[in-house]
Amino acid sequence: MSYTFFQQYWWFLISLLGGLLVFLLFVQGGQTLLSTIAKNETERKMLINSLGRKWEYTFTTLVTFGGAFFASFPLFYSTSFGGAYWVWIIILACFVLQAVSYEFRTKAGNLLGQRTYDTFLLINGLLGTLLLGTAVATFFTSSEFTINKVNLTNPVMPVVSTWDNPLHGLEAALNIRNLFLGLGVFFLARTLASLYFMNNICDKTIFTRARKQVLFNGIPFLLFFLSFLIWTLVSDGFAVNPGTGEIEMQAYKYLNNFLEMPIVLIVFLIGIVLLLFGLIRSQSKHPYTKGIWFAGTGTVLTVVCLFLIAGYNNTAYYPSVTNLDSSLTIYNSSSSEFTLKVMSVVSLFVPIVLAYIYYAWRSLDKKKIDKTEIEDKRNHVY
């Protein structure tokens, strides 16, 4: 197993974590639907408790995603988190607000009151999904930074990466193509949340309202996502010269990546089909509650493939528009071979962790949430 193998292996794991994170954002999407689907306090509690049993999965996956990036590709971590810090600070603040809200919204004597915490959940659902989408979109549209490793020898300021825009990451939200993906992630999260409510809550009224939201949010999701995808496939991409390591612009780079990696293209198309099947099947006349699993699986596969075409096939996954040669690839930004090897051994335990997560998830969802459970004061209610 060569150094290149481990670099590619860890990019695949990063891609998988990214796909799982986007799927789990249904929690954030559901938080933006509280006032839309719930029309009284009991219905609101049913929705919040449905999401409250899963919010920690999203939070943990986000932290794991960031930690894995730090360990396997530290130069990206220092460049993006150290340069585009405003966008990451806002994202992390949103998730902190979410954690505080679920823990304290029903605590007796809390100073802020439930409405304030519900507003925090709305902020997390809106900004968390939108900004994460725009941040990931920069993998295809580029950012503004310069890397100079010679600065490591500077005893006064040994800073390798410098950000060339005073907005420090917020400028990503001013790019239309970035916003397309950000809005696509936002509406996808709301769509998945609606499918999850249909599956997890035993209430005909909520089921009917959630099914309508699948349609109302699924259509704008497809419009924004397809706009971003088509725009990306027909745009120039950031290619790496395998002989010299230099970065150069290449026409239809990401489309070529799909064509030159047919397995990735096939999996991507399967993901799209599964996602569409979950959305369309949920609109059938007969009550259908399994749409979340088809759409969720399709989401994971689709996002994984997008990450793969951003980093594989001699592509710069974090390009710099101000200095092409500063663009990051999985080869010039990774940890040492020894570090990647050691982490790869640890990663062999991931299936065990996933099995436990599956067991815990099934245990939590063994009985669907209903009004009886919410109104029983002996049960824990968020």
Residue pairs with C-beta under 8 A, 6 or more apart in sequence:
1 341
3 337
3 340
4 331
6 334
6 337
6 340
6 341
6 344
7 330
7 331
7 334
7 340
8 312
8 330
9 340
9 344
10 68
10 72
10 73
10 330
10 334
10 340
10 343
10 344
11 72
11 73
11 307
11 308
11 311
11 312
11 317
11 330
12 304
12 308
13 68
13 72
13 347
13 350
14 65
14 68
14 69
14 72
14 73
14 307
15 303
15 304
15 307
15 308
15 311
16 300
16 304
17 61
17 64
17 65
17 68
18 65
18 136
18 303
18 304
18 307
19 299
19 300
19 301
19 302
19 303
19 304
19 307
20 61
20 300
21 58
21 61
21 62
21 65
21 132
22 185
22 188
22 299
22 300
22 303
23 192
23 296
23 299
23 300
23 303
24 54
24 57
24 58
24 61
25 58
25 128
25 129
25 132
25 185
25 188
25 189
25 192
26 54
26 189
26 192
26 193
26 195
26 196
26 292
26 296
27 51
27 54
27 55
27 57
27 58
27 193
28 58
28 98
28 124
28 125
28 128
28 129
28 189
28 193
29 125
29 129
29 186
29 188
29 189
29 190
29 191
29 192
29 193
29 194
29 217
30 47
30 50
30 51
30 125
30 189
30 190
30 193
30 194
30 196
30 197
31 51
31 98
31 121
31 122
31 124
31 125
31 193
32 122
32 125
32 126
32 186
32 189
32 190
32 193
33 47
33 190
33 193
33 194
33 197
33 210
33 213
34 44
34 47
34 48
34 118
34 121
34 122
36 209
36 213
37 43
37 47
37 194
37 197
37 206
37 209
37 210
37 213
38 44
38 46
38 47
38 206
42 371
42 374
42 375
43 203
43 205
43 206
44 118
45 374
45 381
45 382
46 201
46 203
46 206
46 369
46 370
46 371
46 374
47 197
47 201
47 206
48 102
48 105
48 121
48 382
49 369
49 374
49 381
49 382
50 196
50 197
50 200
50 201
50 369
51 193
52 102
52 382
53 364
53 365
54 361
54 364
55 98
55 99
55 102
57 357
57 361
59 95
59 98
59 99
62 95
66 77
66 81
69 76
69 77
70 77
71 335
71 339
71 343
72 334
72 335
72 339
72 340
72 343
73 328
73 330
73 333
73 334
73 335
74 333
74 334
74 335
75 147
75 160
75 161
75 328
75 332
75 333
75 334
76 317
76 318
76 328
76 333
78 160
78 161
79 145
79 147
79 160
79 161
79 318
79 328
79 333
80 88
80 135
80 143
80 169
80 318
81 88
82 161
82 163
83 143
83 145
83 161
83 162
83 163
83 168
83 169
84 135
84 143
84 163
84 168
84 169
84 172
85 168
85 169
86 167
86 168
86 169
86 170
87 131
87 134
87 135
87 168
87 169
87 170
87 172
87 173
88 135
88 169
90 127
90 131
91 127
91 128
91 131
91 132
91 135
94 123
94 124
94 127
94 128
94 131
95 124
95 128
97 120
97 121
97 123
97 124
98 120
98 121
98 124
98 128
100 117
100 120
101 117
101 118
101 120
101 121
101 124
102 121
102 382
104 110
104 112
104 117
105 114
105 117
105 118
105 382
106 114
106 381
106 382
110 117
125 189
126 186
129 182
129 185
129 186
129 189
130 173
130 182
130 183
130 185
130 186
131 173
131 182
132 182
132 185
133 178
133 181
133 182
133 183
133 184
133 185
133 186
134 172
134 173
134 175
134 178
134 179
134 181
134 182
135 169
135 172
136 181
136 185
137 172
137 175
137 177
137 178
137 180
137 181
137 182
137 228
138 172
138 178
138 318
139 307
139 310
139 317
139 318
139 319
140 177
140 232
140 235
140 237
140 254
140 310
141 172
141 175
141 177
141 178
142 238
142 319
142 320
142 321
142 327
143 165
143 169
143 172
143 318
143 319
143 320
143 321
144 163
144 164
144 165
144 171
144 320
144 321
144 322
145 161
145 162
145 163
145 164
145 320
145 322
145 323
145 326
146 161
146 162
146 164
146 320
146 322
146 323
146 326
147 160
147 161
147 162
147 320
147 323
147 326
147 328
148 160
148 162
148 326
149 160
151 157
151 158
151 159
151 160
152 158
152 160
163 169
164 322
164 323
165 171
167 174
172 178
173 179
173 182
177 228
177 231
177 232
180 224
180 225
180 227
180 228
180 231
181 224
181 225
181 228
183 220
183 224
184 221
184 224
184 225
184 228
187 217
187 218
187 220
187 221
187 224
188 217
188 221
188 225
188 299
190 213
190 217
190 221
191 213
191 214
191 217
191 218
191 221
191 279
191 295
192 292
192 295
192 296
192 299
193 213
194 210
194 211
194 213
194 214
194 217
195 210
195 214
195 278
195 279
195 282
195 291
195 292
195 295
195 296
196 292
197 206
197 207
197 210
198 207
198 210
198 211
198 214
198 282
198 288
198 289
198 291
198 292
199 289
199 290
199 291
199 292
199 293
200 365
200 368
200 369
201 207
201 210
201 368
201 369
201 370
202 368
202 369
202 370
203 370
203 371
207 287
211 282
211 283
214 279
214 282
214 283
214 291
215 283
218 279
232 254
233 252
233 254
233 255
233 258
234 252
234 255
235 252
235 254
236 249
236 250
236 251
236 252
236 253
237 249
237 250
237 252
237 253
237 254
237 256
237 257
237 315
238 247
238 248
238 249
238 250
238 253
238 315
238 316
238 319
238 324
238 327
239 247
239 248
239 249
239 250
239 253
239 314
239 315
239 316
240 246
240 247
240 314
240 315
240 316
240 329
240 331
241 247
241 248
241 314
242 314
245 329
245 331
245 332
246 324
246 325
247 316
247 319
247 324
247 325
247 327
247 329
248 324
249 324
250 256
253 315
254 309
254 310
254 315
256 313
257 264
257 309
257 312
257 313
257 315
258 264
258 265
258 268
258 309
259 265
260 313
261 308
261 309
261 312
261 313
264 305
264 308
264 309
264 312
265 305
267 301
267 304
267 305
268 301
268 302
268 305
268 306
270 298
270 301
271 297
271 298
271 299
271 300
271 301
271 302
271 303
271 304
271 305
272 298
272 302
273 298
274 294
274 295
274 297
274 298
274 301
275 294
275 295
275 298
275 299
275 302
276 298
277 294
277 295
277 298
278 291
278 292
278 293
278 294
278 295
278 296
278 298
279 291
279 295
281 288
281 290
281 291
281 294
282 288
282 291
307 317
309 315
310 317
311 317
311 329
311 330
312 330
314 329
315 329
316 327
316 328
316 329
317 328
317 329
317 330
318 327
318 328
318 333
319 327
319 328
320 326
320 327
320 328
334 340
335 343
367 373
373 379
374 381
